[in-house]
Amino acid sequence: MYDIIIIGAGPAGMTAALYGRRANKSVLVLEAKNYGGQIVNASSIENYPGIEKISGYDYATTLFNQITNLGVEIKYETVIKINSNKEVTTTKNTYQAKSIIIANGAQNRHLNLPLETDFIGKGVSYCATCDGAFYKDKDVAVLGGGNTALEDAIYLSNLANKVYLIHRRDTFRGEEKYLKELETKENVEIILNSTITKLNGHEKLESITIQDKEKREKEINISGLFIAIGQVPNNTIFKDIVDINDKGYIVSEDGVHTKTEGIYVAGDTRVKDLRQLTTAVSDGSIAAMTAIKEMKK
């Protein structure tokens, strides 16, 4: 019996674990892949209060070491079911808790084009900082219009021969400072009002076909495509015990409680207006302290 079981070892989940252990509660964190969540893919974090600049990997590792040094137990197992009795079933074991915090984040959104899955690791990537070095002095493309896409393009411009930044709209959602920096890069070409319609190649990606709003198509020869078009949650396994909206995010009226007593939600997996590192750690601390307070009752 654990006091708190946390599903997910991203910033929200690890922050919840930190607060749980500091309150002297037994805490188990279940993570399907690696600690850190999406933040480990960030080459540089510059908007976290009190930290002028840090890489996503360094931030996540520091937080991971902080919670494990406090005695948080972390197991790398995939959760397949939880129930209203607060039993958590993984592919390996079943665990019992007094409270559960769902903080499983969200996953990279795919284009769902033919050959996309086949070309992962062979020209298609969702992490520029992870795979960018493989494309040194080559031509690459970045797809997306948010901060991640802009940061990826900046990062790759220092490695690649040429970077195409492709966005389906005529304006970017990302911060103006990143766009201004990109506009100074001679090896970056911005292509607006266009989408990728086809991935071309045999054993690896060799080119992409793009289409503009007039339905005109163009083929661009590249060695790498970095897809940065947002994230999607994976909450279908929780549908019987929490409310989920039409986009797959967990609904919470106050941002922490679900419809099932003793089961809470935190981070990018829930319905919210802003998905940032600061809001993730805020969610994690609130979820943990709420769980601790209500366990006393």
Protein Blocks (a to p, Z undefined) as FASTA:
>chain_A
ZZbdcedjbfklmmmmmmmmmnopacddddfkbghijmlmpmbdckbghiabacfklmmm
mmmmmmmmnopacdddddfbdcfkopacdfkbccddfbdcddebpadddekighklmmgo
ilpacbfklmmmmmgoiacddedjbfklmmmmmmmmmmmmbdcdddfbfbdfbdfklmmm
mmmpmkbccdehiacfbdcdfkbcfbdcdddfkopacddddfbdcddebjaddfklmmmm
cccdfkopacdfkopacfbehiacedjkbgcfbdcfklmmmmmmmmmmmmmmmmmZZ
